[in-house]
Structures are given as structure tokens and as C-alpha cells.
Amino acid sequence: MTDNAIKIRLDKWLWAARFFKTRALAKHAIEGGKVHYDGQRCKVSKLADVGAKLTIRQGFDEKEIVIMALSDQRRGAPEARLLYEETPASIKQRMDKTEQRRVLNASISMPDHKPNKKERRDMRRFEQVHQDLG
């Protein structure tokens, strides 16, 4: 049912477009302000329109998409991808942030071994002293 004349709630469209695994997760994201419809916070029952711009925040990523088609059925990923189009600026911004996170994580050094009993005691003692001071 990919006809532009049908009316679909935003939470159902987000589920059908495979942004969220369940409608309940889509509902919580909308209510939590993680989904903006044309730059505004919206309600779960907002009707999705072709051409509307959505901003969806998932984890570290924020996607800006344009609704290209409506569907109330959840299909495979290739078909779901036809329901929307991500803006080029959004793609570039996501790639830049991903690269920044990768560089930041590479610069953080991890210890080469698990702390032994003495080192764990020293860490607890250090934390205790700083809790008492703060």
C-alpha cells in the first residue's frame, strides 16, 4: 500500500521505514523529542506527508530525511529505503562525526593488562580519598 493518498501516523511510518524495530520504540522516540517533523517536535499521531522533512536522532547519529512515499506495511530493507531519502548534508555530517569518534577512540589508550589485587586496592584507596575531598 504505497499510495500517496493514504493517511499514516508518523510512528507507523517510522516503523514501516525500518527506523525503529517496533512501533512502541518509535512512539517513545517521538515522545522523547528524538524525532522532529519539519523542524518541530510532534506527536505520535501526526500524519506523515510526502515531502516532509524529518530529523531523527538514533544513538550518536542524527539523520535528516525527506519522506518520499508512504507505507503502512513493514517490508524488507531495500523496499523500506524507497520510502525516504537522506539529505546530502546529513550524510556528510554523519560521516564527519563518525570519523571524529573513530579518531577520539583511537587516541584513548587502554591498559595492557587487567589490574591485579594490589592495583585494585590502590584504585579504591584513590577513589575513596577523592570522594572524601569532594
FIPA-627649 format. One line per field, with one value per atom (N, C-alpha, C, O, CB): atom name; residue number from 1; x, y, z. Coordinates in steps of 0.001 Angstrom, whole numbers, always signed. Atoms other than C-alpha are relative to their C-alpha. Glycine has a CB too. Example, Ala and Ser with C-alpha at 12.3 -4.5 7.8 and 13.67 -1.06 7.14 Angstrom:
<nodes>
atomo c(N:CA:C:O:CB:N:CA:C:O:CB)
num c(1:1:1:1:1:2:2:2:2:2)
xx c(+890:+12300:+900:+1936:-992:-820:+13670:-770:-261:+414)
yy c(-1190:-4500:+1200:+1181:+27:-1190:-1060:+1090:+2198:+462)
zz c(+0:+7800:+0:+665:+1246:-60:+7140:+730:+899:-1415)
</nodes>
This chain:
<nodes>
atomo c(N:CA:C:O:CB:N:CA:C:O:CB:N:CA:C:O:CB:N:CA:C:O:CB:N:CA:C:O:CB:N:CA:C:O:CB:N:CA:C:O:CB:N:CA:C:O:CB:N:CA:C:O:CB:N:CA:C:O:CB:N:CA:C:O:CB:N:CA:C:O:CB:N:CA:C:O:CB:N:CA:C:O:CB:N:CA:C:O:CB:N:CA:C:O:CB:N:CA:C:O:CB:N:CA:C:O:CB:N:CA:C:O:CB:N:CA:C:O:CB:N:CA:C:O:CB:N:CA:C:O:CB:N:CA:C:O:CB:N:CA:C:O:CB:N:CA:C:O:CB:N:CA:C:O:CB:N:CA:C:O:CB:N:CA:C:O:CB:N:CA:C:O:CB:N:CA:C:O:CB:N:CA:C:O:CB:N:CA:C:O:CB:N:CA:C:O:CB:N:CA:C:O:CB:N:CA:C:O:CB:N:CA:C:O:CB:N:CA:C:O:CB:N:CA:C:O:CB:N:CA:C:O:CB:N:CA:C:O:CB:N:CA:C:O:CB:N:CA:C:O:CB:N:CA:C:O:CB:N:CA:C:O:CB:N:CA:C:O:CB:N:CA:C:O:CB:N:CA:C:O:CB:N:CA:C:O:CB:N:CA:C:O:CB:N:CA:C:O:CB:N:CA:C:O:CB:N:CA:C:O:CB:N:CA:C:O:CB:N:CA:C:O:CB:N:CA:C:O:CB:N:CA:C:O:CB:N:CA:C:O:CB:N:CA:C:O:CB:N:CA:C:O:CB:N:CA:C:O:CB:N:CA:C:O:CB:N:CA:C:O:CB:N:CA:C:O:CB:N:CA:C:O:CB:N:CA:C:O:CB:N:CA:C:O:CB:N:CA:C:O:CB:N:CA:C:O:CB:N:CA:C:O:CB:N:CA:C:O:CB:N:CA:C:O:CB:N:CA:C:O:CB:N:CA:C:O:CB:N:CA:C:O:CB:N:CA:C:O:CB:N:CA:C:O:CB:N:CA:C:O:CB:N:CA:C:O:CB:N:CA:C:O:CB:N:CA:C:O:CB:N:CA:C:O:CB:N:CA:C:O:CB:N:CA:C:O:CB:N:CA:C:O:CB:N:CA:C:O:CB:N:CA:C:O:CB:N:CA:C:O:CB:N:CA:C:O:CB:N:CA:C:O:CB:N:CA:C:O:CB:N:CA:C:O:CB:N:CA:C:O:CB:N:CA:C:O:CB:N:CA:C:O:CB:N:CA:C:O:CB:N:CA:C:O:CB:N:CA:C:O:CB:N:CA:C:O:CB:N:CA:C:O:CB:N:CA:C:O:CB:N:CA:C:O:CB:N:CA:C:O:CB:N:CA:C:O:CB:N:CA:C:O:CB:N:CA:C:O:CB:N:CA:C:O:CB:N:CA:C:O:CB:N:CA:C:O:CB:N:CA:C:O:CB:N:CA:C:O:CB:N:CA:C:O:CB:N:CA:C:O:CB:N:CA:C:O:CB:N:CA:C:O:CB:N:CA:C:O:CB:N:CA:C:O:CB:N:CA:C:O:CB:N:CA:C:O:CB:N:CA:C:O:CB:N:CA:C:O:CB:N:CA:C:O:CB:N:CA:C:O:CB:N:CA:C:O:CB:N:CA:C:O:CB:N:CA:C:O:CB:N:CA:C:O:CB:N:CA:C:O:CB:N:CA:C:O:CB:N:CA:C:O:CB:N:CA:C:O:CB:N:CA:C:O:CB:N:CA:C:O:CB:N:CA:C:O:CB:N:CA:C:O:CB)
num c(1:1:1:1:1:2:2:2:2:2:3:3:3:3:3:4:4:4:4:4:5:5:5:5:5:6:6:6:6:6:7:7:7:7:7:8:8:8:8:8:9:9:9:9:9:10:10:10:10:10:11:11:11:11:11:12:12:12:12:12:13:13:13:13:13:14:14:14:14:14:15:15:15:15:15:16:16:16:16:16:17:17:17:17:17:18:18:18:18:18:19:19:19:19:19:20:20:20:20:20:21:21:21:21:21:22:22:22:22:22:23:23:23:23:23:24:24:24:24:24:25:25:25:25:25:26:26:26:26:26:27:27:27:27:27:28:28:28:28:28:29:29:29:29:29:30:30:30:30:30:31:31:31:31:31:32:32:32:32:32:33:33:33:33:33:34:34:34:34:34:35:35:35:35:35:36:36:36:36:36:37:37:37:37:37:38:38:38:38:38:39:39:39:39:39:40:40:40:40:40:41:41:41:41:41:42:42:42:42:42:43:43:43:43:43:44:44:44:44:44:45:45:45:45:45:46:46:46:46:46:47:47:47:47:47:48:48:48:48:48:49:49:49:49:49:50:50:50:50:50:51:51:51:51:51:52:52:52:52:52:53:53:53:53:53:54:54:54:54:54:55:55:55:55:55:56:56:56:56:56:57:57:57:57:57:58:58:58:58:58:59:59:59:59:59:60:60:60:60:60:61:61:61:61:61:62:62:62:62:62:63:63:63:63:63:64:64:64:64:64:65:65:65:65:65:66:66:66:66:66:67:67:67:67:67:68:68:68:68:68:69:69:69:69:69:70:70:70:70:70:71:71:71:71:71:72:72:72:72:72:73:73:73:73:73:74:74:74:74:74:75:75:75:75:75:76:76:76:76:76:77:77:77:77:77:78:78:78:78:78:79:79:79:79:79:80:80:80:80:80:81:81:81:81:81:82:82:82:82:82:83:83:83:83:83:84:84:84:84:84:85:85:85:85:85:86:86:86:86:86:87:87:87:87:87:88:88:88:88:88:89:89:89:89:89:90:90:90:90:90:91:91:91:91:91:92:92:92:92:92:93:93:93:93:93:94:94:94:94:94:95:95:95:95:95:96:96:96:96:96:97:97:97:97:97:98:98:98:98:98:99:99:99:99:99:100:100:100:100:100:101:101:101:101:101:102:102:102:102:102:103:103:103:103:103:104:104:104:104:104:105:105:105:105:105:106:106:106:106:106:107:107:107:107:107:108:108:108:108:108:109:109:109:109:109:110:110:110:110:110:111:111:111:111:111:112:112:112:112:112:113:113:113:113:113:114:114:114:114:114:115:115:115:115:115:116:116:116:116:116:117:117:117:117:117:118:118:118:118:118:119:119:119:119:119:120:120:120:120:120:121:121:121:121:121:122:122:122:122:122:123:123:123:123:123:124:124:124:124:124:125:125:125:125:125:126:126:126:126:126:127:127:127:127:127:128:128:128:128:128:129:129:129:129:129:130:130:130:130:130:131:131:131:131:131:132:132:132:132:132:133:133:133:133:133:134:134:134:134:134)
xx c(+840:+0:+883:+977:-954:-882:+2398:-638:-18:+1361:+727:-187:+134:+58:-1494:-162:+305:-1299:-1260:+548:+1287:-3431:-328:-1245:-1097:+315:-3356:+534:+1465:+576:-418:-3005:+640:+61:-1206:-745:-432:+554:+1083:+1138:-576:+562:+1522:+2088:-496:-1452:+4175:+693:+1681:+471:-651:+5008:-76:+866:-644:+152:+3673:+912:+1488:-1475:-886:+5607:+1456:+2191:-156:-1375:+8856:+289:+1389:+249:-132:+8292:+94:+957:-1195:+7:+7490:+1295:+1771:-1224:-1242:+10589:+1233:+2365:+97:-1041:+12635:+977:+2146:+763:-833:+13982:-39:+922:-461:+168:+12648:-554:-1335:-926:+370:+12138:-1469:-2091:+878:+1409:+8702:-655:+19:-156:+718:+6005:+128:+122:-1473:-164:+6413:+1308:+1344:-33:-1273:+10064:-111:+446:+1127:+220:+9019:-791:-496:-749:+829:+6405:+842:+728:-1147:-850:+8946:+993:+1284:+748:-951:+11408:-696:-139:+618:+743:+8760:-332:-129:-1298:+360:+7558:+1221:+1116:-714:-1227:+11161:+695:+1751:+933:-584:+11867:+1138:+1902:+495:-1068:+14198:-396:+442:+366:+477:+12042:-643:-1531:-1016:+583:+11282:-586:+30:+1068:+724:+8793:+17:-567:-1475:-163:+9624:+548:+93:-1345:-675:+11825:-719:-229:+205:+785:+9187:-167:-210:-1374:+368:+8557:-1424:-2215:+134:+1324:+5487:-560:+122:+40:+652:+3016:+59:+311:-1462:-34:+2870:-1055:-835:-209:+1123:-450:+104:-806:-1289:-196:+926:-49:+574:+1360:+90:+49:+1218:+1567:-1315:-1177:+3076:-431:-1411:+829:+288:+3071:+1232:+2363:-432:-1100:+5181:+627:-80:-488:-717:+7851:+358:+1101:-814:-313:+8009:+1436:+1946:-989:-1379:+11461:-1:-568:+850:-107:+12209:+1450:+2371:-544:-1301:+15147:-122:-912:+475:+96:+15711:+1346:+2379:-428:-1224:+18241:-19:-937:+124:-141:+19395:+1423:+2369:-338:-1336:+22302:+823:+396:+711:-864:+25161:-378:+17:+1453:+292:+23733:-1299:-2260:-62:+1209:+21226:-173:+696:+87:+267:+19644:-1077:-2070:-430:+1004:+17787:-500:+258:+586:+551:+15459:-1222:-1827:-364:+1208:+12683:-869:-390:+336:+926:+9619:-314:-795:-1313:+234:+9350:-1284:-1899:+1185:+1196:+6460:-542:+167:+303:+650:+4011:-287:-605:-1296:+330:+3511:-364:+221:+1184:+379:+1800:+407:+27:-1500:-477:+3459:+1512:+2204:-476:-1453:+6916:+485:+56:+383:-549:+8835:+1499:+2035:-319:-1448:+12443:+705:+121:+479:-781:+15183:+96:-16:+1379:-76:+15559:-1299:-1259:+326:+1281:+11834:-213:-737:-1172:+163:+11861:+852:+460:+369:-904:+14771:-636:-247:+1318:+692:+12476:-1004:-1499:-711:+981:+10188:+575:-179:-543:-628:+12705:+1305:+1836:+242:-1296:+15810:+727:+189:-155:-790:+18542:+663:+1148:+1061:-582:+19809:+1524:+2127:-394:-1464:+23423:+738:+1779:+447:-640:+24267:-18:+945:-699:+124:+23045:+1000:+1626:-1425:-946:+25138:+1421:+2174:-89:-1343:+28263:+233:+1298:+205:-123:+27636:+170:+989:-1228:-122:+27161:+1375:+1970:-1090:-1313:+30351:+1110:+2050:+267:-993:+32333:+10:+1075:-270:+82:+31077:+504:+1139:-1443:-491:+31795:+1523:+2155:-564:-1459:+35355:+591:+1622:+413:-467:+35763:-22:+915:-862:+99:+34559:+1092:+1683:-1403:-1020:+36928:+1377:+2136:+13:-1290:+39918:+95:+1140:+200:+7:+38941:+192:+968:-1311:-129:+38562:+1389:+1890:-1061:-1346:+41920:+1027:+2058:+368:-965:+43633:-67:+863:-235:+135:+42356:+776:+508:-1511:-822:+44907:-674:-1203:+1435:+553:+43711:+1159:+2241:-828:-1076:+45731:+312:-557:-379:-419:+47705:-288:-64:+1471:+328:+46588:-1136:-1463:+1240:+1038:+43827:+678:+1708:-872:-664:+44619:+74:-871:-752:-127:+45972:-564:-1081:+1488:+630:+44875:+545:-224:+205:-603:+47330:-452:-773:+1533:+425:+46428:-1472:-1843:+232:+1419:+42699:-148:-947:-803:+28:+43292:+436:-162:+901:-493:+45267:-1061:-1251:+1303:+1050:+42468:-1142:-1640:-539:+1080:+39831:+420:-366:-384:-519:+42001:+16:-364:+1426:-32:+42486:-1410:-1631:+639:+1395:+38731:-582:-1294:-871:+510:+37934:+512:-250:+383:-592:+40326:-675:-984:+1533:+615:+38804:-1473:-1992:+157:+1399:+35249:-66:-967:-682:-22:+36164:+300:-223:+1030:-341:+37647:-1132:-1328:+1241:+1040:+34727:-1300:-2280:-100)
yy c(-1185:+0:+1246:+1915:+0:-1161:+2735:+1102:+1628:-399:-1044:+5220:+1291:+1270:-386:-1281:+8908:+514:+1446:+1018:-467:+9324:-578:-89:-358:+588:+7142:+873:+1655:-1415:-763:+8634:-966:-1994:+762:+870:+7145:+823:+1919:-729:-634:+8043:-53:-976:-695:-99:+9076:-1203:-1707:+1282:+1150:+6266:-1244:-2037:-282:+1169:+3677:+128:-864:-163:-197:+5211:-257:-900:+1430:+222:+5230:-1486:-1951:+740:+1447:+1560:-665:-1516:-576:+592:+689:+332:-480:+500:-410:+2605:-581:-295:+1533:+746:+467:+881:+524:-827:-811:+3291:-561:-427:+1469:+592:+1502:-1408:-1691:+863:+1405:-2184:-235:-1148:-825:+128:-1737:+1376:+2406:-657:-1272:+904:+637:+1862:-197:-536:+1254:+783:+1840:-1137:-732:+2256:+1304:+2322:-866:-1224:+4758:+1015:+2210:-321:-863:+6147:+660:+1863:-810:-550:+6569:+1017:+2013:-1122:-940:+8291:+1326:+2397:-606:-1225:+10763:+764:+1976:-333:-649:+11464:+571:+1569:-990:-455:+11861:+1126:+1584:-1133:-1115:+14567:-406:+451:+1024:+475:+12403:+89:-89:-1439:-136:+12906:+1376:+1743:-1144:-1320:+16353:-21:-536:+1143:-27:+16913:+1433:+2312:-535:-1350:+19949:+980:+2120:+513:-858:+21321:+168:+890:+1321:-140:+20994:-1347:-2389:+615:+1235:+18443:-336:+558:+147:+395:+16450:-1086:-1612:-479:+1067:+13981:-1290:-1285:+370:+1315:+10272:-112:-763:-1093:+117:+10680:+941:+978:+264:-905:+13279:-811:-1868:+771:+698:+12265:+347:+1515:+366:-190:+11761:+457:-53:-1302:-507:+13672:-176:-55:+1494:+98:+13116:+1386:+2382:-549:-1265:+15821:+615:+1596:+969:-536:+16418:-356:-1407:-543:+207:+16735:-452:+209:+1304:+547:+14606:+41:-171:-1446:+104:+14818:-1084:-962:+1370:+1159:+11513:-211:-356:-1273:+229:+11061:-1439:-1843:+1028:+1388:+7472:-197:-175:-1006:+157:+6929:+1253:+2346:-1198:-1152:+9186:+711:+1857:-438:-534:+9768:+789:+484:-1121:-779:+12350:+40:+519:+1458:+62:+11814:+1014:+1176:-1428:-911:+14409:-630:-795:+1461:+706:+12726:+728:+1557:-1441:-514:+13641:-1213:-2182:+865:+1101:+11390:+12:+1009:+121:+115:+10159:-771:-530:-679:+806:+7663:-438:-414:-1230:+456:+6370:-1487:-2010:+786:+1420:+2799:-335:+197:-888:+430:+1152:-1439:-2033:+161:+1375:-2224:-7:+693:-884:+130:-3162:-1062:-2214:-377:+908:-4739:-126:+304:+504:+158:-5603:+1344:+2343:-907:-1235:-3014:+689:+1914:-292:-690:-2369:+745:+1844:-1002:-674:-1554:+1158:+2203:-998:-1065:+488:+1209:+2346:-505:-1094:+2558:+906:+2067:-567:-799:+3751:+975:+1864:-914:-869:+5443:+1363:+2304:-678:-1255:+8174:+220:-678:+1:-353:+9964:+866:+1873:+738:-797:+11243:+1148:+968:-872:-1168:+14725:-146:-724:+1305:+91:+15008:+652:+154:+654:-666:+17436:-899:-926:+1335:+913:+14897:-1146:-1531:-547:+1102:+12111:+465:-232:-524:-534:+14301:+247:-80:+1305:-289:+15407:-1294:-1345:+782:+1278:+11800:-628:-1162:-961:+569:+10667:+747:+135:+28:-793:+13538:-338:-501:+1490:+328:+12767:-1416:-1660:+147:+1365:+9062:-17:-712:-908:-83:+9886:+629:+172:+819:-635:+12196:-986:-1041:+1228:+999:+9431:-1068:-1506:-664:+1019:+6937:+501:-230:-393:-582:+9264:+166:-112:+1367:-183:+10057:-1335:-1425:+661:+1316:+6378:-591:-1313:-956:+511:+5571:+682:+94:+205:-740:+8237:-383:-96:+1492:+419:+6799:-1306:-2305:-176:+1208:+4319:-928:-486:+374:+1031:+1102:-657:-815:-1054:+686:-625:-1333:-1967:-214:+1235:-3601:-1248:-2366:+62:+1165:-5825:+329:+1494:-477:-150:-6390:+343:-250:-1301:-365:-4737:-1207:-1986:+1172:+1073:-7140:+476:+1589:-441:-301:-7201:+1297:+2111:-1164:-1205:-4512:+1253:+2270:-107:-1151:-2184:+336:+1510:-275:-254:-2615:+697:+1622:-1329:-648:-1717:+1455:+2336:-752:-1370:+1348:+872:+2030:+3:-770:+2423:+326:+1452:-782:-243:+2031:+1050:+1933:-1307:-971:+3962:+1400:+2376:-403:-1274:+6728:+581:+1766:-192:-455:+6911:+442:+1444:-1114:-340:+6953:+1359:+2157:-1072:-1282:+9859:+1126:+2168:+5:-1056:+11857:+200:+1305:-311:-153:+11160:+783:+1601:-1380:-698:+12393:+1482:+2323:-631:-1394:+15593:+752:+1944:+65:-638:+16274:-50:+440:-622)
zz c(+0:+0:+0:+1029:+1219:+82:-1169:-839:-1764:-590:+702:-2386:+791:+2020:-199:-674:-1598:+601:+1405:-960:-500:-852:+1378:+2037:-984:-1291:+2264:+1128:+937:+101:-1167:+5735:+991:+1341:+647:-898:+8063:+1152:+964:-749:-1185:+11595:-97:-683:+1305:+82:+11989:+640:+107:+665:-650:+14414:-870:-905:+1363:+869:+11975:-1220:-1667:-445:+1153:+9063:+387:-362:-564:-459:+11072:+175:-124:+1320:-152:+11881:-1375:-1593:+801:+1341:+8231:-756:-1548:-799:+667:+7047:+701:+313:-44:-703:+9477:+780:+927:-981:-878:+11630:+1412:+2170:-10:-1315:+14710:-148:-1057:+881:+93:+15370:+344:-199:+914:-365:+16969:-24:+20:+1399:-47:+16920:+1368:+1489:-353:-1352:+20671:+114:+744:+1040:-16:+20198:-778:-367:-586:+782:+17523:+827:+815:-1326:-849:+19906:+1088:+1320:+637:-1058:+22722:-550:+112:+714:+611:+20376:-317:-80:-1291:+325:+19201:+1275:+1350:-780:-1263:+22742:+714:+1428:+914:-634:+23899:-734:-297:+137:+736:+21307:-928:-1373:+962:+882:+19200:-1473:-2357:+351:+1376:+16091:-138:+631:-374:+280:+14678:-1402:-2335:+141:+1273:+11864:-502:+132:+154:+559:+9687:+1045:+1146:-545:-967:+12467:+1321:+2190:-591:-1227:+15198:+684:+29:-304:-699:+17913:-402:-703:+1567:+443:+17061:+903:+1782:-1448:-749:+18468:-802:-2007:+332:+623:+17740:-1094:-2115:+1048:+935:+15928:-1196:-2023:+725:+1144:+13478:-1294:-1395:+117:+1277:+9927:-855:-1029:-739:+844:+7703:-1385:-1929:-91:+1343:+4404:-877:-406:+47:+949:+1312:-140:-294:-1387:+117:+1108:+1337:+1383:-782:-1324:+4864:+372:-15:+1063:-419:+6403:+1465:+2334:-189:-1351:+9465:+459:-329:+55:-623:+11824:+1052:+1989:+614:-880:+13604:+682:+30:-791:-777:+16377:+522:+1236:+1189:-440:+16968:+496:-290:-1153:-569:+19320:-203:+168:-617:+265:+18267:-1291:-1503:-65:+1329:+14787:-39:+668:-1003:+266:+13643:-1511:-2240:+614:+1432:+10242:-356:+353:-423:+538:+8241:-1297:-2252:-239:+1152:+5771:-542:+139:+374:+636:+3362:-341:-930:-1291:+284:+3108:-1491:-2030:+852:+1438:-481:-322:-1361:-663:+218:-151:+1349:+2356:-906:-1219:+2426:-98:-1166:+257:-63:+3520:+1433:+2376:-503:-1345:+6452:+249:+1258:+208:-150:+5930:+90:-650:-1174:-171:+7105:-978:-923:+1487:+1016:+4229:+200:+1221:-1438:-58:+3528:-78:-497:-1123:-22:+3876:-1358:-1409:+502:+1289:+110:-347:-901:-1101:+265:-172:+966:+580:+109:-989:+3030:-364:-100:+1402:+394:+1672:-1050:-1178:-539:+1014:-1139:+611:-83:-980:-652:+1402:+380:+624:+1235:-427:+2260:-735:-1388:+1515:+575:+1073:+1008:+1470:-1378:-934:+3358:-746:-1863:+714:+659:+2559:-64:+841:+746:+126:+1309:+1177:+1606:-1302:-1133:+4139:+1230:+1997:+308:-1127:+6682:-116:+871:+89:+219:+5149:+313:+992:-1463:-226:+5185:+1491:+2015:-798:-1419:+8772:+811:+1729:+488:-700:+9950:-215:+721:-466:+289:+8213:+743:+1249:-1505:-721:+9736:+1486:+2082:-194:-1427:+13247:+275:+1301:+499:-152:+12771:-23:+772:-1109:+97:+11748:+1267:+1760:-1246:-1230:+14774:+1167:+1963:+328:-1072:+17107:-153:+834:-5:+254:+15465:+426:+1061:-1491:-362:+15905:+1523:+2111:-711:-1447:+19502:+715:+1666:+451:-631:+20397:-215:+646:-546:+272:+18783:+894:+1221:-1480:-811:+20886:+1482:+2236:-153:-1392:+24175:+184:-482:+400:-193:+25456:+1006:+2026:+484:-866:+27027:+740:+176:-817:-720:+29745:-658:-1256:+1476:+666:+28539:+823:+359:-311:-827:+31420:+963:+1189:+783:-1010:+33951:+1326:+1649:+124:-1262:+37320:+948:+1071:+686:-993:+39921:+1335:+1432:+159:-1279:+43560:+620:+1131:+962:-571:+44705:-753:-137:-27:+798:+41818:+245:+270:-1490:-306:+42551:+1357:+1501:-6:-1317:+46209:-95:+522:+989:+177:+45157:-675:-304:-834:+685:+42806:+958:+963:-1219:-981:+45547:+1012:+1356:+730:-965:+48002:-623:+24:+470:+729:+45408:-139:+107:-1396:+154:+44715:+1331:+1391:-602:-1316:+48442:+464:+1009:+1002:-388:+49080:-773:-193:-255:+801:+46226:+320:+164:-1462:-424:+47416:+1300:+1489:+170:-1275:+50898:-195:+536:+933:+281:+49438:-686:-453:-858:+828:+47070:+636:+76:-1328)
</nodes>
